[in-house]
Amino acid sequence: MKTELVTTLKLQATKILDELHREKEPVLITEHGKPSAYLVDVDSFESLLRRLKLLEGLARGEKAILEDRVVTHEEAQKKMSRWLK
């Protein structure tokens, strides 16, 4: 992963963005020697959000199973039919 100083980002934003779009590799931005932010291209960020949403849904489903909060397929269809009308 590439690392850039915040001052470099200020001075060379266009160049850094061009490389980011071309290479699709996140850039770690540092301030005073410490990590401050990640710079990622839009497609990669949106892909990460979709993956995170899917993983959160799976985690909720697993938790529901562990807590025995499950219904049969028929019960689910009956509950969903109210929303699908």
C-alpha positions as CSV (number, residue, x, y, z in Angstrom):
1,M,0.0,0.0,0.0
2,K,1.2,3.4,-0.9
3,T,1.7,6.0,1.9
4,E,1.7,9.8,1.3
5,L,2.1,12.8,3.6
6,V,-0.8,15.1,3.8
7,T,1.4,17.9,2.6
8,T,2.2,15.8,-0.5
9,L,-1.5,15.2,-1.1
10,K,-2.1,19.0,-0.9
11,L,0.7,19.7,-3.4
12,Q,0.2,16.8,-5.8
13,A,-3.5,15.8,-5.5
14,T,-4.1,15.4,-9.2
15,K,-1.0,13.2,-9.6
16,I,-2.0,11.0,-6.6
17,L,-5.6,10.7,-7.8
18,D,-4.4,9.7,-11.3
19,E,-2.3,7.0,-9.8
20,L,-5.1,5.9,-7.5
21,H,-7.5,5.5,-10.4
22,R,-4.9,3.7,-12.5
23,E,-3.6,1.3,-9.9
24,K,-6.7,0.9,-7.7
25,E,-4.5,0.7,-4.7
26,P,-5.5,2.6,-1.5
27,V,-3.3,5.4,-0.3
28,L,-2.6,5.9,3.4
29,I,-2.4,9.6,4.2
30,T,-0.3,10.5,7.2
31,E,-0.2,13.6,9.4
32,H,2.7,14.3,11.7
33,G,3.9,10.7,11.1
34,K,0.7,9.1,12.1
35,P,-2.0,7.5,9.9
36,S,-4.8,9.9,9.3
37,A,-7.0,8.6,6.4
38,Y,-7.2,6.2,3.5
39,L,-7.8,7.5,0.0
40,V,-9.6,4.9,-2.2
41,D,-11.2,5.1,-5.6
42,V,-15.0,5.2,-5.8
43,D,-15.5,1.7,-7.3
44,S,-13.4,0.1,-4.6
45,F,-15.1,2.0,-1.8
46,E,-18.6,1.1,-3.1
47,S,-17.5,-2.6,-3.5
48,L,-16.3,-2.6,0.2
49,L,-19.7,-1.1,1.3
50,R,-21.6,-3.8,-0.5
51,R,-19.4,-6.5,1.0
52,L,-19.8,-5.0,4.5
53,K,-23.6,-4.9,4.1
54,L,-23.6,-8.5,3.1
55,L,-21.4,-9.5,6.0
56,E,-23.6,-7.6,8.4
57,G,-26.7,-9.4,7.1
58,L,-25.0,-12.8,7.5
59,A,-23.9,-11.9,11.1
60,R,-27.5,-10.9,11.9
61,G,-28.8,-14.1,10.5
62,E,-26.3,-16.2,12.4
63,K,-27.2,-14.3,15.6
64,A,-30.9,-15.0,14.9
65,I,-30.2,-18.7,14.5
66,L,-28.2,-18.8,17.8
67,E,-31.0,-17.0,19.6
68,D,-33.6,-19.4,18.0
69,R,-35.4,-16.5,16.3
70,V,-36.2,-18.4,13.1
71,V,-39.3,-19.2,11.2
72,T,-40.3,-21.8,8.6
73,H,-40.4,-20.9,4.9
74,E,-44.2,-20.8,5.0
75,E,-44.2,-18.5,8.0
76,A,-41.8,-16.2,6.3
77,Q,-43.9,-16.1,3.1
78,K,-47.0,-15.3,5.1
79,K,-45.2,-12.4,6.9
80,M,-43.7,-11.1,3.7
81,S,-46.9,-11.2,1.7
82,R,-48.1,-8.2,3.7
83,W,-45.2,-6.1,2.3
84,L,-45.4,-7.5,-1.2
85,K,-49.0,-6.5,-1.9
